[in-house]
Amino acid sequence: QVQLVESGGGLVQAGGSLRLSCAASGRSFSSYAMGWFRQAPEKEREFVAGISGGGGTTYFGDSVKGRFTISRDNAKNTVYLQMNSLKPDDTAIYYCAARQTWSIVQMRGAGQYDYWGQGTQVTVSS
C-alpha cells in the first residue's frame, strides 16, 4: 500500500510555471506507475500525465502536451509535474495517483489507478 501527498500548488499568472510534487510513503516505489490528473469545478477528472515505474516511459494528455513534463526520483519516492506556459484553463485541483505494476502500458483512465492523493489546487489568473 502507498500513501500519496501532493504539494506545490498555488496561484500563478498566465504564462507562468509551477512544479508539483507527489511524495509517496511505503516501499518499492519504483514498482508503481504514477499519474497526474486534474479536476476543474463541474468537470470530469482529466488525465494529465503518466510515467512508468522506472521513469523510461512518459505520456501526456493532449491539452498539456508540449507544456508539461513528468519525472520521478525513485530514491526520494517522489514524482514531479513541471507545468510551463500555464493557461487559465489549467486551473483545477491536481491529483497524483499510483498503481503497482511493472507494465509500461499507458494508463489514462482514473479507474486504472488504485491509490490517490488528496489533491493540490492550481489557479492560473489571466
Contact map, one row per residue, 1 for C-alpha under 8 A:
111000000000000000000000010000000000000000000000000000000000000000000000000000000000000000000000000000000000000000000000000000
111100000000000000000001111000000000000000000000000000000000000000000000000000000000000000000000010000000000000000100000000000
111110000000000000000001110000000000000000000000000000000000000000000000000000000000000000000000000000000000000000111000000000
011111000000000000000111100000000000000000000000000000000000000000000000000000000000000000000001100000000000000000111100000000
001111100000000000000111000000000000000000000000000000000000000000000000000000000000000000000000000000000000000000001110000000
000111110000000000011110000000000000000000000000000000000000000000000000000000000000000000000011000000000000000000001111000000
000011111000000000011100000000000000000000000000000000000000000000000000000000000000000000000000000000000000000000000001000000
000001111100000001111000000000000000000000000000000000000000000000000000000000000000000000000000000000000000000000000001000000
000000111110000001110000000000000000000000000000000000000000000000000000000000000000000000000000000000000000000000000001111000
000000011111000000000000000000000000000000000000000000000000000000000000000000000000000000000000000000000000000000000000111000
000000001111100000000000000000000000000000000000000000000000000000000000000000000000000000000000000000000000000000000000011110
000000000111110111000000000000000000000000000000000000000000000000000000000000000000000000000000000000000000000000000000011110
000000000011111100000000000000000000000000000000000000000000000000000000000000000000010000000000000000000000000000000000000111
000000000001111100000000000000000000000000000000000000000000000000000000000000000000111100000000000000000000000000000000000111
000000000000111110000000000000000000000000000000000000000000000000000000000000000001111000000000000000000000000000000000000000
000000000001111111000000000000000000000000000000000000000000000000000000000000000001110000000000000000000000000000000000000000
000000000001001111100000000000000000000000000000000000000000000000000000000000000111110000000000000000000000000000000000000000
000000011001000111110000000000000000000000000000000000000000000000000000000000000111000000000000000000000000000000000000000000
000000011000000011111000000000000000000000000000000000000000000000000000000000011110000000000000000000000000000000000000000000
000001111000000001111100000000000000000000000000000000000000000000000000000000011110000000000000000000000000000000000000000000
000001110000000000111110000000000000000000000000000000000000000000000000000001111000000000000000000000000000000000000000000000
000111100000000000011111000000000000000000000000000000000000000000000000000001110000000000000001000000000000000000001000000000
000111000000000000001111100000000000000000000000000000000000000000000000000111100000000000000000000000000000000000000000000000
011110000000000000000111110010000000000000000000000000000000000000000000000011000000000000000000000000000000000000000000000000
011100000000000000000011111000000000000000000000000000000000000000000000000010000000000000000000000000000000000000000000000000
111000000000000000000001111110000000000000000000000000000000000000000000000000000000000000000000000000000000000000000000000000
010000000000000000000000111110000000000000000000000000000000000000000000000000000000000000000000000000000000000000000000000000
000000000000000000000000011111110000000000000000000000000000000000000000000000000000000000000000000000000000000000000000000000
000000000000000000000001011111110000000000000000000010000000000000000000010010000000000000000000000000000000000000000000000000
000000000000000000000000000111111000000000000000000011000000000000000000010010000000000000000000000000000000000000000000000000
000000000000000000000000000111111000000000000000000011000000000000000000000000000000000000000000000111000000000000000000000000
000000000000000000000000000111111100000000000000000110000000000000000000000000000000000000000000011111000000000000000000000000
000000000000000000000000000001111110000000000000011110000000000000000000000000000000000000000000011111110000000000000000000000
000000000000000000000000000000011111000000000000011110000000000000000000000000100000000000000001111000000000000000000000000000
000000000000000000000000000000001111100000000011111000000000000000000000000000000000000000000001110000000010000000000000000000
000000000000000000000000000000000111110000000011110000000000000000000000000000001000000000000111100000000000000000000000000000
000000000000000000000000000000000011111000001111100000000000000000000000000000000000000000000111100000000000010000000000000000
000000000000000000000000000000000001111100001111000000000000000000000000000000000000000000011110000000000000000000000000000000
000000000000000000000000000000000000111110111100000000000000000000000000000000000000000000011100000000000000000000000000000000
000000000000000000000000000000000000011111111000000000000000000000000000000000000000000000111000000000000000000000000000000000
000000000000000000000000000000000000001111100000000000000000000000000000000000000000000000010000000000000000000000000000000000
000000000000000000000000000000000000000111110000000000000000000000000000000000000000000000000000000000000000000000000000000000
000000000000000000000000000000000000001111111000000000000000000000000000000000000000000000000000000000000000000000000000000000
000000000000000000000000000000000000001101111100000000000000000000000000000000000000000000000000000000000000000000000000000000
000000000000000000000000000000000000111100111110000000000000000000000000000000000000000000000000000000000000010000000000000000
000000000000000000000000000000000000111000011111000000000000000000000000000000000000000000000000000000000000000000000000000000
000000000000000000000000000000000011110000001111100000000001100000000000000000000000000000000000000000000001110000000000000000
000000000000000000000000000000000011110000000111110000000001101100000000000000000000000000000000000000000000000000000000000000
000000000000000000000000000000000011100000000011111000000111100000001100000000000000000000000000000000000001000000000000000000
000000000000000000000000000000001111000000000001111100000111000000000100000000000000000000000000000000000111000000000000000000
000000000000000000000000000000001110000000000000111110111110000000000111000000000000000000000000000000000000000000000000000000
000000000000000000000000000000011100000000000000011111111100000000000000000000000000000000000000000001110000000000000000000000
000000000000000000000000000011111100000000000000001111110000000000000000000000000000000000000000000011010000000000000000000000
000000000000000000000000000001100000000000000000000111111000000000000000010000000000000000000000000000000000000000000000000000
000000000000000000000000000000000000000000000000001111111100000000000011000000000000000000000000000000000000000000000000000000
000000000000000000000000000000000000000000000000001111111100000000000000000000000000000000000000000000000000000000000000000000
000000000000000000000000000000000000000000000000001101111110000000000000000000000000000000000000000000010000000000000000000000
000000000000000000000000000000000000000000000000111100111111000000000100000000000000000000000000000000000000000000000000000000
000000000000000000000000000000000000000000000000111000001111100000000000000000000000000000000000000000000100000000000000000000
000000000000000000000000000000000000000000000011110000000111110110010000000000000000000000000000000000000000000000000000000000
000000000000000000000000000000000000000000000011100000000011111110000000000000000000000000000000000000000000000000000000000000
000000000000000000000000000000000000000000000000000000000001111110000000000000000000000000000000000000000000000000000000000000
000000000000000000000000000000000000000000000001000000000000111110000000000000000000000000000000000000000000000000000000000000
000000000000000000000000000000000000000000000001000000000001111111110000000000000000000000000000000000000000000000000000000000
000000000000000000000000000000000000000000000000000000000001111111110000000000000000000000000000000000000000000000000000000000
000000000000000000000000000000000000000000000000000000000000000111111000000000000000000000000000000000000000000000000000000000
000000000000000000000000000000000000000000000000000000000000000111111000000000000011110000000000000000000000000000000000000000
000000000000000000000000000000000000000000000000000000000001000111111100000000001111000000000000000000000000000000000000000000
000000000000000000000000000000000000000000000000100000000000000001111110000000001110000000000000000000000000000000000000000000
000000000000000000000000000000000000000000000000111000000100000000011111000000111100000000000000000000000000000000000000000000
000000000000000000000000000000000000000000000000001000100000000000001111100000111000000000000000000000000000000000000000000000
000000000000000000000000000000000000000000000000001000100000000000000111110011110000000000000000000000000000000000000000000000
000000000000000000000000000000000000000000000000000000000000000000000011111111100000000000000000000000000000000000000000000000
000000000000000000000000000011000000000000000000000001000000000000000001111111100000000000000000000000000000000000000000000000
000000000000000000000000000000000000000000000000000000000000000000000000111111000000000000000000000000000000000000000000000000
000000000000000000000010000000000000000000000000000000000000000000000000111111000000000000000000000000000000000000000000000000
000000000000000000000011100011000000000000000000000000000000000000000001111111100000000000000000000000000000000000000000000000
000000000000000000001111000000000000000000000000000000000000000000000001111111110000000000000000000000000000000000000000000000
000000000000000000001110000000000100000000000000000000000000000000000111110011111000000000000000000000000000000000000000000000
000000000000000000111100000000000000000000000000000000000000000000000111000001111100000000000000000000000000000000000000000000
000000000000000000111000000000000001000000000000000000000000000000011110000000111110000000000000000000000000000000000000000000
000000000000000011110000000000000000000000000000000000000000000000011100000000011111000000000000000000000000000000000000000000
000000000000000011110000000000000000000000000000000000000000000000111000000000001111110000000000000000000000000000000000000000
000000000000001111000000000000000000000000000000000000000000000000110000000000000111110000000000000000000000000000000000000000
000000000000011110000000000000000000000000000000000000000000000000100000000000000011111000000000000000000000000000000000000000
000000000000111110000000000000000000000000000000000000000000000000100000000000000011111101000000000000000000000000000000000100
000000000000011000000000000000000000000000000000000000000000000000000000000000000000111111100000000000000000000000000000000111
000000000000010000000000000000000000000000000000000000000000000000000000000000000000011111100000000000000000000000000000001111
000000000000000000000000000000000000000000000000000000000000000000000000000000000000001111100000000000000000000000000000000100
000000000000000000000000000000000000000000000000000000000000000000000000000000000000011111110000000000000000000000000000011100
000000000000000000000000000000000000000100000000000000000000000000000000000000000000001111111000000000000000000000000000111100
000000000000000000000000000000000000011110000000000000000000000000000000000000000000000001111100000000000000000000000000111000
000000000000000000000000000000000000011100000000000000000000000000000000000000000000000000111110000000000000000000000011110000
000000000000000000000000000000000001111000000000000000000000000000000000000000000000000000011111000000000000000000000011110000
000001000000000000000000000000000001110000000000000000000000000000000000000000000000000000001111100000000000000000011111000000
000101000000000000000100000000000111100000000000000000000000000000000000000000000000000000000111110000000000000000011010000000
000100000000000000000000000000000111100000000000000000000000000000000000000000000000000000000011111000000000000011111000000000
010000000000000000000000000000011110000000000000000000000000000000000000000000000000000000000001111100000000000011110000000000
000000000000000000000000000000011100000000000000000000000000000000000000000000000000000000000000111110000000000111100000000000
000000000000000000000000000000111000000000000000000000000000000000000000000000000000000000000000011111000000000000000000000000
000000000000000000000000000000111000000000000000000010000000000000000000000000000000000000000000001111100000000000000000000000
000000000000000000000000000000111000000000000000000110000000000000000000000000000000000000000000000111110000000000000000000000
000000000000000000000000000000001000000000000000000100000000000000000000000000000000000000000000000011111000000000000000000000
000000000000000000000000000000001000000000000000000110001000000000000000000000000000000000000000000001111100000000000000000000
000000000000000000000000000000000000000000000000000000000000000000000000000000000000000000000000000000111110000000000000000000
000000000000000000000000000000000000000000000000010000000010000000000000000000000000000000000000000000011111000000000000000000
000000000000000000000000000000000010000000000000010000000000000000000000000000000000000000000000000000001111100100000000000000
000000000000000000000000000000000000000000000010110000000000000000000000000000000000000000000000000000000111110100000000000000
000000000000000000000000000000000000000000000010000000000000000000000000000000000000000000000000000000000011111110000000000000
000000000000000000000000000000000000100000001010000000000000000000000000000000000000000000000000000000000001111110000000000000
000000000000000000000000000000000000000000000000000000000000000000000000000000000000000000000000000000000000111111000000000000
000000000000000000000000000000000000000000000000000000000000000000000000000000000000000000000000001000000011111111000000000000
000000000000000000000000000000000000000000000000000000000000000000000000000000000000000000000000111000000000111111110000000000
000000000000000000000000000000000000000000000000000000000000000000000000000000000000000000000000111000000000001111110000000000
011100000000000000000000000000000000000000000000000000000000000000000000000000000000000000000000111000000000000011111000000000
001100000000000000000000000000000000000000000000000000000000000000000000000000000000000000000011110000000000000011111100000000
001111000000000000000100000000000000000000000000000000000000000000000000000000000000000000000011100000000000000000111110000000
000111000000000000000000000000000000000000000000000000000000000000000000000000000000000000000010000000000000000000011111000000
000011000000000000000000000000000000000000000000000000000000000000000000000000000000000000001111000000000000000000001111100000
000001111000000000000000000000000000000000000000000000000000000000000000000000000000000000001110000000000000000000000111110000
000000001100000000000000000000000000000000000000000000000000000000000000000000000000000000111100000000000000000000000011111000
000000001111000000000000000000000000000000000000000000000000000000000000000000000000000001111100000000000000000000000001111100
000000001111000000000000000000000000000000000000000000000000000000000000000000000000000101110000000000000000000000000000111110
000000000011110000000000000000000000000000000000000000000000000000000000000000000000011111100000000000000000000000000000011111
000000000011110000000000000000000000000000000000000000000000000000000000000000000000001100000000000000000000000000000000001111
000000000000110000000000000000000000000000000000000000000000000000000000000000000000001100000000000000000000000000000000000111
